[in-house]
Amino acid sequence: MEILLLLLVCLVIIFVFAPVRQVLISGPIFGYFKKILPPLSATEQEAMKAGSVWWDGELFAGKPDWQRLHGYTQAKLTEQEQRFLDNQVNTLLAMVDDYQIVQQDHKLPEAVWQYLRKEGFFALIIDPEFGGKGFSALANSTIVSKIASRSLSVAVTVMVPNSLGPGELLSHYGTLEQKKYWLPRLAKGEEVPCFALTGPNAGSDAGSIPDKGIICYGDYQGEQVLGISLTWDKRYITLAPVASVLGLAFKLYDPDGLIGETKALGITCALIPTDHPGVIIGQRHYPMGLAFQNGTTQGQNVFIPMDWIIGGQQYAGKGWRMLVECLSAGRGISLPALGAACGHLSTRMTGAYALVRHQFGLPIGKFEGVQGNMARIGAFTYQLEAARTLTTTALDMGQRPAIVTAIAKYHMTEMGRTLLSDAMDIHAGKAIQLGPQNYLGHAYLGIPIAITVEGANILTRSLMIFGQGATRCHPYVLSELAAAAEPDPQVGLAKFDQVLIKHIGFAMGNSLMGAWQGLTAGKLIGAPVNNKMATYYRQLTRMSRALALTADVSMLVLGGDLKRKEMISARLGDVLSHLYLASASLKWFHDRGSPSSDIPFVHYNIQYNLYQIGQAFDGFFDNFSQPWISRVLKTVLFPWGINYRLPSDQLDQEICQTMMSDCELRDAITHLCYIGDDENDATGIVERSFKARLAALDAERKLIKAIKDKTIVGETMADKIAQGLALGIINAHEFELLVTSLALTDKAVAVDVFDKL
Ligand SMILES: Cc1cc2nc3c(=O)[nH]c(=O)nc-3n(C[C@H](O)[C@H](O)[C@H](O)COP(=O)(O)OP(=O)(O)OC[C@H]3O[C@@H](n4cnc5c(N)ncnc54)[C@H](O)[C@@H]3O)c2cc1C
């Protein structure tokens, strides 16, 4: 007893008295921590600091406050934004013949360029003070998605000036003179911008660009001025072949100390008119054969004045931070919008086509084999729309959540790719034959572009989501890193000591709660709702707790090695990502008033997300470098095993039923699919055929019954319909419905044919 008491007193002394604690506990841990710290490049350090932490922080910390999630006011379009969509966007899309653009002209027609310029499509994010539209992130995303449902080539053309590039960089960092000069010209479309970072030897590792600028004096408009002599070689640059102004990223050096003592200033961004002497706009690429402009640019010892640096001389060397900050917001808009567009297009068209296309005497959407793929399209689209809404809500709240936007970029483009493949399979030959009637082919060709740009997806999954998330979203690690970076070791230790105590408490709490929640299978955790979704909130909270503990243990055991163990960190990133995607679906369901129509979609989504979380944990436990640690973790967190299951066949069938019905939910998850009014418009034909078929269903049933009992025996369907009318099996109105439906079905299943070469 005395010994126990003595032990307790010692522990109290150690933990309560900072000097004792620092010698016995914090000091040694601080030393170990500094030793295992990952070696961070300057570029990575900048990336760490960029952006903000939002709902991702809650999910990472093990105790998400669901009321807080429900409390975020969902972004809504303003009247002006809605009008722009209803008028300008629809007018634009009616002008676009994507087959002609991609397969025949290989470029956008002049009339489309003029319309884009005149109506301010390149000025969506520019402040109205400078002649722009000043639209929200939601509007930007909605406009890009809708255009992409018709033409990826036009969408990418619109997207680039409205995402990371001169417009955005100038808006955030430009000097007043730069803003006054460039922004109105960009807003009116008098200038076409591009932004060049990537080169032949610097793709994903963009921080390693070899392109250089040397500060020196040179001749500009007949005068000797201080400026930069630039040499660059860039490729893959969107809009470069038609750009009038080039945003250029390069490394800046000041060997003669003309602006200070630092010789290597770092990445810098400048704006250069493309008609400036020495600027070469090189040849064109053909990304997957699509028609948006993409090409190369070079320059050799091109002299530019100092004030062409975006933000002026004070921003010399700050380019990487500028790029990462803008990217951390922009990455959540344009490319996820392309993923969402694939979902809206595929869901609306596949549901409709699966009803009108008959084989073996049945709509193909009634075959169980088809339903497995088809349900994935609908369910993923529900989640895409939910994630699009939640992510733009964050951005419109003024957040710049770097991890959330990386999750959105990676998963929304991957989901777009998966469901496009499903849509292609279900349309079969109809989607294979390219031509004006094929509404899927160009999207299918183009989706790998979305996977590749703004952080190629493998890299985003492996390095960014958890790699950055572990530091950014963790409640204490960033402060611990800051303490380790303190030049004075005593000050560093004092700061570290303060955070360490909280960190130990956090880890102990997660261990105890993780074990308890594992033992009770999460059944006793509170939920913010009292409906069928309550169990999902409980399980997601439990998985959030499991992530918090597993992440802490991984960082403790692997330290700097965790960065290289990409297969391990990617799996933890998957857990975080699926927690985010699941919360997006729950939030969207909640904000829509929890309608019963959505329930199968939400069940599918969350079951799928939990299954993926389980798989990620399983893979982690099987492959973690210290098997005994993974065994302990697995036993503590999952004492009854990992039991999440994929959605059932029953759910697949319910989702397909909604996709083949003309209902509110179908509209809610496909409102971004452009349906043309023209009688030959491909999506318009399938949509009208779908509606005509639904209208004729009762009449069709009467006819089929008569055919089965041999009352009707005609050769063709047209004969049978005529006989049905003659025999009084259907009335004149039903006859009209069936004839219309038959004619439209023939058009819907038709594909393009061309003259032989
Ligand atoms: C159509 C198109 C338009 C583009 N537009 C522009 C533009 O306007 N401006 C601009 O500056 N750039 C642009 N880019 C460039 C684009 O951002 C790069 O293609 C991208 O950064 C990837 O570089 P890379 O293609 O050289 O691939 P690489 O860097 O060679 O990568 C190859 C593979 O390795 C993976 N990888 C690399 N490093 C790691 C790692 N550490 N861990 C895990 N995986 C890793 C990548 O994910 C990828 O799968 C465009 C590209 C394309 C295709």
Ligand as a Chemical Component Dictionary entry (heavy atoms), coordinates in Angstrom:
data_LIG
# 
_chem_comp.id                   LIG 
_chem_comp.type                 NON-POLYMER 
_chem_comp.pdbx_formal_charge   0 
_chem_comp.three_letter_code    LIG 
# 
loop_
_chem_comp_atom.comp_id 
_chem_comp_atom.atom_id 
_chem_comp_atom.alt_atom_id 
_chem_comp_atom.type_symbol 
_chem_comp_atom.charge 
_chem_comp_atom.model_Cartn_x 
_chem_comp_atom.model_Cartn_y 
_chem_comp_atom.model_Cartn_z 
_chem_comp_atom.pdbx_ordinal 
LIG C1  C1  C 0 -4.272 18.020 -70.227 1  
LIG C2  C2  C 0 -3.321 18.596 -69.244 2  
LIG C3  C3  C 0 -3.407 19.934 -68.900 3  
LIG C4  C4  C 0 -2.470 20.507 -68.045 4  
LIG N1  N1  N 0 -2.509 21.865 -67.804 5  
LIG C5  C5  C 0 -1.484 22.436 -67.117 6  
LIG C6  C6  C 0 -1.394 23.858 -67.009 7  
LIG O1  O1  O 0 -2.239 24.600 -67.507 8  
LIG N2  N2  N 0 -0.324 24.372 -66.347 9  
LIG C7  C7  C 0 0.629  23.589 -65.787 10 
LIG O2  O2  O 0 1.578  24.121 -65.227 11 
LIG N3  N3  N 0 0.560  22.230 -65.845 12 
LIG C8  C8  C 0 -0.462 21.648 -66.510 13 
LIG N4  N4  N 0 -0.536 20.270 -66.613 14 
LIG C9  C9  C 0 0.471  19.454 -65.956 15 
LIG C10 C10 C 0 -0.070 18.577 -64.838 16 
LIG O3  O3  O 0 -0.281 19.327 -63.675 17 
LIG C11 C11 C 0 0.961  17.447 -64.658 18 
LIG O4  O4  O 0 0.738  16.561 -65.741 19 
LIG C12 C12 C 0 0.889  16.743 -63.363 20 
LIG O5  O5  O 0 1.391  17.569 -62.373 21 
LIG C13 C13 C 0 1.630  15.420 -63.368 22 
LIG O6  O6  O 0 2.906  15.545 -63.901 23 
LIG P1  P1  P 0 3.411  14.478 -64.977 24 
LIG O7  O7  O 0 2.362  14.334 -65.993 25 
LIG O8  O8  O 0 4.745  14.918 -65.421 26 
LIG O9  O9  O 0 3.504  13.109 -64.186 27 
LIG P2  P2  P 0 4.694  12.591 -63.252 28 
LIG O10 O10 O 0 5.062  13.646 -62.288 29 
LIG O11 O11 O 0 5.750  12.023 -64.129 30 
LIG O12 O12 O 0 3.989  11.438 -62.436 31 
LIG C14 C14 C 0 3.849  10.115 -62.951 32 
LIG C15 C15 C 0 3.080  9.280  -61.942 33 
LIG O13 O13 O 0 3.821  9.164  -60.735 34 
LIG C16 C16 C 0 3.013  9.538  -59.637 35 
LIG N5  N5  N 0 3.866  10.156 -58.630 36 
LIG C17 C17 C 0 4.814  11.090 -58.808 37 
LIG N6  N6  N 0 5.406  11.370 -57.640 38 
LIG C18 C18 C 0 4.825  10.590 -56.706 39 
LIG C19 C19 C 0 4.988  10.401 -55.307 40 
LIG N7  N7  N 0 5.869  11.060 -54.599 41 
LIG N8  N8  N 0 4.197  9.508  -54.694 42 
LIG C20 C20 C 0 3.276  8.809  -55.375 43 
LIG N9  N9  N 0 3.072  8.949  -56.692 44 
LIG C21 C21 C 0 3.831  9.818  -57.345 45 
LIG C22 C22 C 0 1.967  10.488 -60.205 46 
LIG O14 O14 O 0 0.806  10.479 -59.402 47 
LIG C23 C23 C 0 1.737  9.887  -61.573 48 
LIG O15 O15 O 0 0.789  8.858  -61.462 49 
LIG C24 C24 C 0 -1.465 19.694 -67.460 50 
LIG C25 C25 C 0 -1.413 18.332 -67.768 51 
LIG C26 C26 C 0 -2.298 17.781 -68.654 52 
LIG C27 C27 C 0 -2.186 16.330 -68.992 53 
# 
loop_
_chem_comp_bond.comp_id 
_chem_comp_bond.atom_id_1 
_chem_comp_bond.atom_id_2 
_chem_comp_bond.value_order 
_chem_comp_bond.pdbx_ordinal 
LIG C1  C2  SING 1  
LIG C2  C3  SING 2  
LIG C2  C26 DOUB 3  
LIG C3  C4  DOUB 4  
LIG C4  N1  SING 5  
LIG C4  C24 SING 6  
LIG N1  C5  DOUB 7  
LIG C5  C6  SING 8  
LIG C5  C8  SING 9  
LIG C6  O1  DOUB 10 
LIG C6  N2  SING 11 
LIG N2  C7  SING 12 
LIG C7  O2  DOUB 13 
LIG C7  N3  SING 14 
LIG N3  C8  DOUB 15 
LIG C8  N4  SING 16 
LIG N4  C9  SING 17 
LIG N4  C24 SING 18 
LIG C9  C10 SING 19 
LIG C10 O3  SING 20 
LIG C10 C11 SING 21 
LIG C11 O4  SING 22 
LIG C11 C12 SING 23 
LIG C12 O5  SING 24 
LIG C12 C13 SING 25 
LIG C13 O6  SING 26 
LIG O6  P1  SING 27 
LIG P1  O7  DOUB 28 
LIG P1  O8  SING 29 
LIG P1  O9  SING 30 
LIG O9  P2  SING 31 
LIG P2  O10 DOUB 32 
LIG P2  O11 SING 33 
LIG P2  O12 SING 34 
LIG O12 C14 SING 35 
LIG C14 C15 SING 36 
LIG C15 O13 SING 37 
LIG C15 C23 SING 38 
LIG O13 C16 SING 39 
LIG C16 N5  SING 40 
LIG C16 C22 SING 41 
LIG N5  C17 SING 42 
LIG N5  C21 SING 43 
LIG C17 N6  DOUB 44 
LIG N6  C18 SING 45 
LIG C18 C19 SING 46 
LIG C18 C21 DOUB 47 
LIG C19 N7  SING 48 
LIG C19 N8  DOUB 49 
LIG N8  C20 SING 50 
LIG C20 N9  DOUB 51 
LIG N9  C21 SING 52 
LIG C22 O14 SING 53 
LIG C22 C23 SING 54 
LIG C23 O15 SING 55 
LIG C24 C25 DOUB 56 
LIG C25 C26 SING 57 
LIG C26 C27 SING 58 
# 
